[in-house]
Each structure stands twice: as structure tokens, then as C-alpha cells.
Amino acid sequence: MVLIKLILAHFAGDFLFQPKSWVLEKETKKARSPRLYLHFLLHGLLSLILLWDFSIWPLYVSIIIIHGMIDILKIYFQKPNRKITWLLTDQFLHLASLTALYGYWFRPDVQPLLEFFQQPVFWLYLLAFLFNTAVAGVVIQTLMYKWTDAIKKYDEDKDASTSLKSAGKYIGILERLLVFTFIVTGHWEGIGFLLAAKSIFRFGDLKESRDIKLTEYILIGTLLSFAMAVASAMLVKALIPYF
């Protein structure tokens, strides 16, 4: 419960109670921004309010200092084209530091957590996650390589700015993870909604292109992606009773 409150205080301080004007000022003035230090103090104050235990005041001071160090590192080293990477890195470091501080101050029993990571089912799900994110995309790309050249002309004719870089890759990853989740949780109907939603969004592009090759290419890629997600989910469900 304490760790949850610390994380809640962090998210509230970083997203709920940090106006965009503060963020812009921090990025322009950097360490000269008064709001930067106000932001640090706010995190310590929110942690104090949620825990309401004045005897552990060094914990709040540690949160302020560590949060400040991470944020200063971010504003000085992040580049405009790397903001997403630095956002994820920044949040990871904040959460890791809060977890470390929680472990130091409250000495939680980590044995149940260690036992969870030792469970074969955990590794089975981790394997399925890796397959649906990294492996399946490469397999689909390899299976469809002989048709890739056929749609290159279509891509060259279109304005490059109309398509986001690597968007198709991430769409495929997200759809496979969603399909996998729907199946292992027993919500097969979710696959129908997902497929319908994708079809609606793709309908305009396919209608505009009037290119049967592109339509077939997208359809084959989608069906392969769904098939791999379904197969991996069914395999996981079949193997779980044996672990």
C-alpha cells in the first residue's frame, strides 16, 4: 500500500499538478527555472500528504533530491527528436528510485515476488510476449517479402509525410498483444471489435488508393498477424495446465 501511495504521489506531481507552462519553462530556463524547484518540492509534499507520517521525513527529502537529480539530467540531455525516449527513461528512473526507497525504508517481504518470477507460467507468458512483439513481426515481414516490391510504387507515389515512421510495425505489435490478451482472458468477442475497428480506419485508405495489390497486401499482413496471436494464445492456454 505504501509503494502504491508513493507512485500515486509521483504521477500526480508529474502529470496532474504540473501545468504545461511549467514544463516549457523548465525546458527553456533549465536550472534557472524557479518552477523546476517548486516541482521537486511538490513531489515531497504529495508523498507526505498521502503517507502522513512525519517520522520518516528523511524519505520525503530523499524523494525531492532524487527526483530533482533525474529531472535535471533529463532537461539537460534530452533532444527535441528524442523526447519520447527520455520521457520513458525519466519515468523508469523515477519509479525505480521510489521502489528502492520503499525497500530501504520499509523492508518489505520480497519472497512472494521472487516466487512469482520463479513460476513457470510467468516465463511462459514472457515467451508469448516476446513472440508477439519481436518475433512475429520479423516472421510476417519475411513471409511477405516477395510482395513487398509490388507495393513500393504505391508508397513512392504518396507523400512521405502522410505516413508515420514505423507506424505499421507498432500497430501490428499492439494488435497482436490485444488479440493475445482477449483470448487468454476468454473475451473472444474483443477480437471482432478490434478487427472491425481496423477495417473502418483502413477503409478510407484502401478506397482512395483503388489498388487491389495494396488491399491484398494489407489483408494478408493483418490475417497473418491475427493468426500468430491466436495461435500463441491458444498454445499458452493449452500448456498452462501442465505447469
ABEGO torsion letter per residue (X at the ends): XAAAAAAAAAAAAAAAABBAAAAAAAAAAEAABAAAAAAAAAAAAAAAAAAGBAAAAAAAAAAAAAAAAAAAAAAAABBAAAAAAAAAAAAAAAAAAAAAAAAAAAGBBAAAAAAAAABAAAAAAAAAAAAAAAAAAAAAAAAAAAAAAAAAAAAAABBAAABBBGAAAAAAAAAAAAAAAAAAAGBAAAAAAAAAAAAAAAAAAAAAAGBAAAAAAAAAAAAAAAAAAAAAAAAAAAAAAAX
